[in-house]
Amino acid sequence: MKIGRIFLAEMLGTAALLCAVIGSGIMAEDLAAGNTAVALLANTLATVFALFVLIECLGPISGAHFNPAVSLVMAYRQVLPLQYVPAYVLAQLLGASLGAWLAHGMFDLDIFQWSHKVRSGTGQWLAEVVATAGLLFVILRAPQGKASAMVACYIGAAYWFTASTSFANPAAVWGRMMSDTFAGIQPADAPAFVLAQMVGAVMGLLVHGALNASPNAPETD
């Protein structure tokens, strides 16, 4: 029963997050009249608000990972039982697909599609390393009860200071790969993004460990 509730929470949360990311991208591109900065700002705000609400609502059930990199790091730290990881990742990937398809359906687009949007190059890959390292650092360092606001704020900022607009999530890559819209990424570019994100997750974990195991732990010599 517990793993069923967790699976449902992770699937619904990831679906809602990807629906917000992709759906707001479609709406923003339609309304921005070619102004990419305005479209990105609208996309950012919708993502930030949705992420905060989803973490607040679903965090008590599953931890509100919505991200395989986060789940793997939590399993490494023994916060998440290792045997739960496959269910988490499956739920996140399924949710990402459902979120993309739901966004397409709401905007009368073809439900099933593949992105043709090119997102490649060393700058993009470095951006994903930075974005994911920062995300894991924030998650691991956030004081109790403040993770939802801090994660949402960080992602909102990283949309603008990273060249990749901060995917920072292999499940987001999976869902956005299935959407030939403003938020998409072509399948050929997806593996490099995921690899960069995993490198970034490890870096975020290492920096957190170098500072202290807990944000509330006393400093030691």
C-alpha atoms as a printed R data frame, in Angstrom:
    type eleno elety resid chain resno      x      y       z
1   ATOM     1    CA   MET     A     1  0.000  0.000   0.000
2   ATOM     2    CA   LYS     A     2  2.802  2.419   0.891
3   ATOM     3    CA   ILE     A     3  4.736  1.920  -2.346
4   ATOM     4    CA   GLY     A     4  1.484  2.264  -4.295
5   ATOM     5    CA   ARG     A     5  0.816  5.683  -2.746
6   ATOM     6    CA   ILE     A     6  4.409  6.712  -3.372
7   ATOM     7    CA   PHE     A     7  4.260  5.574  -7.008
8   ATOM     8    CA   LEU     A     8  1.030  7.500  -7.548
9   ATOM     9    CA   ALA     A     9  2.412 10.649  -5.893
10  ATOM    10    CA   GLU     A    10  5.591 10.601  -7.972
11  ATOM    11    CA   MET     A    11  3.697  9.873 -11.185
12  ATOM    12    CA   LEU     A    12  1.091 12.590 -10.633
13  ATOM    13    CA   GLY     A    13  3.659 15.121  -9.448
14  ATOM    14    CA   THR     A    14  5.976 14.590 -12.401
15  ATOM    15    CA   ALA     A    15  3.024 14.623 -14.800
16  ATOM    16    CA   ALA     A    16  1.753 17.907 -13.380
17  ATOM    17    CA   LEU     A    17  5.221 19.436 -13.453
18  ATOM    18    CA   LEU     A    18  5.842 18.500 -17.100
19  ATOM    19    CA   CYS     A    19  2.337 19.593 -18.037
20  ATOM    20    CA   ALA     A    20  3.072 22.979 -16.464
21  ATOM    21    CA   VAL     A    21  6.449 23.294 -18.178
22  ATOM    22    CA   ILE     A    22  5.228 22.262 -21.636
23  ATOM    23    CA   GLY     A    23  1.761 23.772 -21.441
24  ATOM    24    CA   SER     A    24  2.998 27.158 -20.265
25  ATOM    25    CA   GLY     A    25  5.634 27.067 -23.001
26  ATOM    26    CA   ILE     A    26  2.950 26.526 -25.630
27  ATOM    27    CA   MET     A    27  0.740 29.285 -24.218
28  ATOM    28    CA   ALA     A    28  3.661 31.675 -23.806
29  ATOM    29    CA   GLU     A    29  4.900 31.155 -27.350
30  ATOM    30    CA   ASP     A    30  1.374 31.694 -28.708
31  ATOM    31    CA   LEU     A    31  0.897 34.964 -26.797
32  ATOM    32    CA   ALA     A    32  4.400 36.455 -26.867
33  ATOM    33    CA   ALA     A    33  4.248 37.425 -30.553
34  ATOM    34    CA   GLY     A    34  7.794 36.262 -31.195
35  ATOM    35    CA   ASN     A    35  9.321 37.815 -28.068
36  ATOM    36    CA   THR     A    36 11.356 34.904 -26.713
37  ATOM    37    CA   ALA     A    37 12.262 36.719 -23.497
38  ATOM    38    CA   VAL     A    38  8.597 37.243 -22.610
39  ATOM    39    CA   ALA     A    39  7.809 33.635 -23.477
40  ATOM    40    CA   LEU     A    40 10.637 32.356 -21.292
41  ATOM    41    CA   LEU     A    41  9.568 34.587 -18.403
42  ATOM    42    CA   ALA     A    42  6.013 33.244 -18.569
43  ATOM    43    CA   ASN     A    43  7.328 29.680 -18.807
44  ATOM    44    CA   THR     A    44  9.562 30.304 -15.787
45  ATOM    45    CA   LEU     A    45  6.821 31.720 -13.590
46  ATOM    46    CA   ALA     A    46  4.400 28.886 -14.332
47  ATOM    47    CA   THR     A    47  7.090 26.307 -13.574
48  ATOM    48    CA   VAL     A    48  8.110 27.982 -10.309
49  ATOM    49    CA   PHE     A    49  4.543 28.240  -9.011
50  ATOM    50    CA   ALA     A    50  3.674 24.676 -10.021
51  ATOM    51    CA   LEU     A    51  6.850 23.255  -8.501
52  ATOM    52    CA   PHE     A    52  6.259 24.951  -5.151
53  ATOM    53    CA   VAL     A    53  2.662 23.719  -4.934
54  ATOM    54    CA   LEU     A    54  3.525 20.170  -5.995
55  ATOM    55    CA   ILE     A    55  6.335 19.832  -3.462
56  ATOM    56    CA   GLU     A    56  4.095 21.149  -0.703
57  ATOM    57    CA   CYS     A    57  1.236 18.802  -1.619
58  ATOM    58    CA   LEU     A    58  3.146 15.608  -2.378
59  ATOM    59    CA   GLY     A    59  6.306 15.967  -0.329
60  ATOM    60    CA   PRO     A    60  4.758 14.317   2.755
61  ATOM    61    CA   ILE     A    61  3.875 11.234   0.675
62  ATOM    62    CA   SER     A    62  6.905 10.547  -1.532
63  ATOM    63    CA   GLY     A    63  9.401 13.296  -0.798
64  ATOM    64    CA   ALA     A    64  8.343 14.970  -4.067
65  ATOM    65    CA   HIS     A    65 11.436 13.987  -6.020
66  ATOM    66    CA   PHE     A    66  9.904 14.103  -9.541
67  ATOM    67    CA   ASN     A    67 13.484 13.529 -10.706
68  ATOM    68    CA   PRO     A    68 15.523 10.296 -11.085
69  ATOM    69    CA   ALA     A    69 18.749 12.103 -10.190
70  ATOM    70    CA   VAL     A    70 17.263 13.176  -6.871
71  ATOM    71    CA   SER     A    71 15.968  9.669  -6.158
72  ATOM    72    CA   LEU     A    72 19.355  8.110  -6.882
73  ATOM    73    CA   VAL     A    73 21.145 10.576  -4.613
74  ATOM    74    CA   MET     A    74 18.637  9.969  -1.826
75  ATOM    75    CA   ALA     A    75 19.138  6.217  -2.192
76  ATOM    76    CA   TYR     A    76 22.905  6.678  -2.016
77  ATOM    77    CA   ARG     A    77 22.468  8.662   1.184
78  ATOM    78    CA   GLN     A    78 20.186  5.889   2.536
79  ATOM    79    CA   VAL     A    79 17.293  8.305   2.885
80  ATOM    80    CA   LEU     A    80 15.350  6.333   0.261
81  ATOM    81    CA   PRO     A    81 15.368  2.505   0.445
82  ATOM    82    CA   LEU     A    82 17.266  1.156  -2.536
83  ATOM    83    CA   GLN     A    83 14.457 -1.231  -3.461
84  ATOM    84    CA   TYR     A    84 12.148  1.757  -4.005
85  ATOM    85    CA   VAL     A    85 14.345  3.361  -6.664
86  ATOM    86    CA   PRO     A    86 12.974  1.416  -9.685
87  ATOM    87    CA   ALA     A    87  9.410  2.350  -8.715
88  ATOM    88    CA   TYR     A    88 10.366  6.002  -8.279
89  ATOM    89    CA   VAL     A    89 12.133  6.206 -11.635
90  ATOM    90    CA   LEU     A    90  9.367  4.341 -13.472
91  ATOM    91    CA   ALA     A    91  6.720  6.596 -11.943
92  ATOM    92    CA   GLN     A    92  8.694  9.703 -12.879
93  ATOM    93    CA   LEU     A    93  9.231  8.655 -16.489
94  ATOM    94    CA   LEU     A    94  5.619  7.572 -16.905
95  ATOM    95    CA   GLY     A    95  4.459 10.807 -15.315
96  ATOM    96    CA   ALA     A    96  6.658 12.878 -17.613
97  ATOM    97    CA   SER     A    97  5.131 11.182 -20.661
98  ATOM    98    CA   LEU     A    98  1.591 11.683 -19.363
99  ATOM    99    CA   GLY     A    99  2.282 15.338 -18.606
100 ATOM   100    CA   ALA     A   100  3.542 16.007 -22.125
101 ATOM   101    CA   TRP     A   101  0.582 14.240 -23.691
102 ATOM   102    CA   LEU     A   102 -1.890 16.072 -21.446
103 ATOM   103    CA   ALA     A   103 -0.414 19.446 -22.411
104 ATOM   104    CA   HIS     A   104 -0.706 18.559 -26.088
105 ATOM   105    CA   GLY     A   105 -4.307 17.487 -25.635
106 ATOM   106    CA   MET     A   106 -5.284 20.736 -23.915
107 ATOM   107    CA   PHE     A   107 -3.849 22.792 -26.777
108 ATOM   108    CA   ASP     A   108 -5.315 20.615 -29.548
109 ATOM   109    CA   LEU     A   109 -1.908 19.404 -30.730
110 ATOM   110    CA   ASP     A   110 -0.979 15.917 -31.858
111 ATOM   111    CA   ILE     A   111 -0.764 13.878 -28.665
112 ATOM   112    CA   PHE     A   112  2.212 11.791 -29.735
113 ATOM   113    CA   GLN     A   113  5.147 13.672 -31.230
114 ATOM   114    CA   TRP     A   114  8.916 14.025 -31.047
115 ATOM   115    CA   SER     A   115 10.783 17.274 -30.625
116 ATOM   116    CA   HIS     A   116 12.994 18.727 -33.347
117 ATOM   117    CA   LYS     A   117 14.424 21.464 -31.115
118 ATOM   118    CA   VAL     A   118 18.229 21.363 -31.072
119 ATOM   119    CA   ARG     A   119 19.828 21.706 -27.642
120 ATOM   120    CA   SER     A   120 23.464 20.705 -27.938
121 ATOM   121    CA   GLY     A   121 27.028 21.903 -27.418
122 ATOM   122    CA   THR     A   122 29.498 22.241 -24.581
123 ATOM   123    CA   GLY     A   123 27.796 25.335 -23.186
124 ATOM   124    CA   GLN     A   124 24.468 23.519 -22.917
125 ATOM   125    CA   TRP     A   125 26.069 20.471 -21.310
126 ATOM   126    CA   LEU     A   126 28.011 22.567 -18.814
127 ATOM   127    CA   ALA     A   127 24.808 24.429 -18.018
128 ATOM   128    CA   GLU     A   128 23.084 21.152 -17.155
129 ATOM   129    CA   VAL     A   129 25.965 20.133 -14.900
130 ATOM   130    CA   VAL     A   130 25.702 23.470 -13.075
131 ATOM   131    CA   ALA     A   131 21.893 23.427 -12.938
132 ATOM   132    CA   THR     A   132 21.689 19.915 -11.513
133 ATOM   133    CA   ALA     A   133 24.578 20.392  -9.081
134 ATOM   134    CA   GLY     A   134 22.858 23.501  -7.761
135 ATOM   135    CA   LEU     A   135 19.508 21.761  -7.494
136 ATOM   136    CA   LEU     A   136 20.907 18.866  -5.467
137 ATOM   137    CA   PHE     A   137 22.909 21.265  -3.317
138 ATOM   138    CA   VAL     A   138 19.763 23.265  -2.521
139 ATOM   139    CA   ILE     A   139 17.725 20.138  -1.777
140 ATOM   140    CA   LEU     A   140 20.383 18.725   0.539
141 ATOM   141    CA   ARG     A   141 21.100 22.013   2.325
142 ATOM   142    CA   ALA     A   142 17.547 23.330   2.691
143 ATOM   143    CA   PRO     A   143 16.454 23.718   6.322
144 ATOM   144    CA   GLN     A   144 13.451 21.643   7.351
145 ATOM   145    CA   GLY     A   145 10.211 22.996   5.944
146 ATOM   146    CA   LYS     A   146 11.857 25.346   3.446
147 ATOM   147    CA   ALA     A   147 12.778 23.000   0.597
148 ATOM   148    CA   SER     A   148  9.689 23.735  -1.505
149 ATOM   149    CA   ALA     A   149 10.286 27.478  -1.635
150 ATOM   150    CA   MET     A   150 14.053 27.176  -2.026
151 ATOM   151    CA   VAL     A   151 13.870 24.600  -4.826
152 ATOM   152    CA   ALA     A   152 11.227 26.607  -6.695
153 ATOM   153    CA   CYS     A   153 13.258 29.801  -6.358
154 ATOM   154    CA   TYR     A   154 16.448 28.098  -7.485
155 ATOM   155    CA   ILE     A   155 14.825 26.588 -10.580
156 ATOM   156    CA   GLY     A   156 13.301 29.957 -11.432
157 ATOM   157    CA   ALA     A   157 16.687 31.616 -11.229
158 ATOM   158    CA   ALA     A   158 18.448 28.806 -13.106
159 ATOM   159    CA   TYR     A   159 16.009 29.169 -16.013
160 ATOM   160    CA   TRP     A   160 17.793 32.474 -16.646
161 ATOM   161    CA   PHE     A   161 21.408 32.009 -15.600
162 ATOM   162    CA   THR     A   162 21.982 28.697 -17.422
163 ATOM   163    CA   ALA     A   163 22.291 28.372 -21.187
164 ATOM   164    CA   SER     A   164 20.054 25.288 -21.182
165 ATOM   165    CA   THR     A   165 17.201 26.907 -19.181
166 ATOM   166    CA   SER     A   166 17.863 24.388 -16.409
167 ATOM   167    CA   PHE     A   167 16.235 21.054 -17.198
168 ATOM   168    CA   ALA     A   168 18.221 19.558 -14.258
169 ATOM   169    CA   ASN     A   169 16.089 16.413 -14.412
170 ATOM   170    CA   PRO     A   170 16.317 13.267 -16.573
171 ATOM   171    CA   ALA     A   171 12.547 12.820 -16.352
172 ATOM   172    CA   ALA     A   172 12.082 16.356 -17.688
173 ATOM   173    CA   VAL     A   173 14.366 15.488 -20.593
174 ATOM   174    CA   TRP     A   174 12.254 12.396 -21.263
175 ATOM   175    CA   GLY     A   175  8.975 14.311 -21.262
176 ATOM   176    CA   ARG     A   176 10.252 17.326 -23.199
177 ATOM   177    CA   MET     A   177 11.762 15.006 -25.804
178 ATOM   178    CA   MET     A   178  8.192 14.003 -26.639
179 ATOM   179    CA   SER     A   179  7.033 17.558 -27.301
180 ATOM   180    CA   ASP     A   180  7.855 19.484 -30.477
181 ATOM   181    CA   THR     A   181  7.090 22.791 -28.764
182 ATOM   182    CA   PHE     A   182  8.835 25.700 -27.028
183 ATOM   183    CA   ALA     A   183 10.088 23.488 -24.185
184 ATOM   184    CA   GLY     A   184 11.200 20.518 -26.293
185 ATOM   185    CA   ILE     A   185 14.541 18.827 -26.895
186 ATOM   186    CA   GLN     A   186 15.267 16.552 -29.833
187 ATOM   187    CA   PRO     A   187 15.915 12.888 -28.902
188 ATOM   188    CA   ALA     A   188 19.442 12.949 -30.330
189 ATOM   189    CA   ASP     A   189 20.432 15.591 -27.766
190 ATOM   190    CA   ALA     A   190 18.807 13.886 -24.780
191 ATOM   191    CA   PRO     A   191 21.560 11.403 -23.768
192 ATOM   192    CA   ALA     A   192 24.197 14.138 -23.365
193 ATOM   193    CA   PHE     A   193 21.787 16.174 -21.229
194 ATOM   194    CA   VAL     A   194 21.097 13.199 -18.961
195 ATOM   195    CA   LEU     A   195 24.800 12.406 -18.619
196 ATOM   196    CA   ALA     A   196 25.538 16.029 -17.717
197 ATOM   197    CA   GLN     A   197 22.744 15.966 -15.141
198 ATOM   198    CA   MET     A   198 24.103 12.844 -13.486
199 ATOM   199    CA   VAL     A   199 27.560 14.418 -13.293
200 ATOM   200    CA   GLY     A   200 25.974 17.511 -11.782
201 ATOM   201    CA   ALA     A   201 24.053 15.453  -9.219
202 ATOM   202    CA   VAL     A   202 27.291 13.842  -8.034
203 ATOM   203    CA   MET     A   203 28.967 17.242  -7.831
204 ATOM   204    CA   GLY     A   204 26.106 18.670  -5.792
205 ATOM   205    CA   LEU     A   205 26.340 15.722  -3.420
206 ATOM   206    CA   LEU     A   206 30.100 16.142  -3.045
207 ATOM   207    CA   VAL     A   207 29.906 19.870  -2.343
208 ATOM   208    CA   HIS     A   208 27.191 19.278   0.241
209 ATOM   209    CA   GLY     A   209 29.336 16.621   1.912
210 ATOM   210    CA   ALA     A   210 32.370 18.884   1.919
211 ATOM   211    CA   LEU     A   211 30.477 21.594   3.779
212 ATOM   212    CA   ASN     A   212 28.768 19.339   6.345
213 ATOM   213    CA   ALA     A   213 26.386 16.417   6.448
214 ATOM   214    CA   SER     A   214 23.592 18.638   7.731
215 ATOM   215    CA   PRO     A   215 22.851 22.352   7.312
216 ATOM   216    CA   ASN     A   216 22.112 22.509  11.047
217 ATOM   217    CA   ALA     A   217 25.195 20.595  12.196
218 ATOM   218    CA   PRO     A   218 27.757 22.562  14.219
219 ATOM   219    CA   GLU     A   219 30.980 23.469  12.430
220 ATOM   220    CA   THR     A   220 33.925 21.225  13.226
221 ATOM   221    CA   ASP     A   221 37.633 21.754  12.981
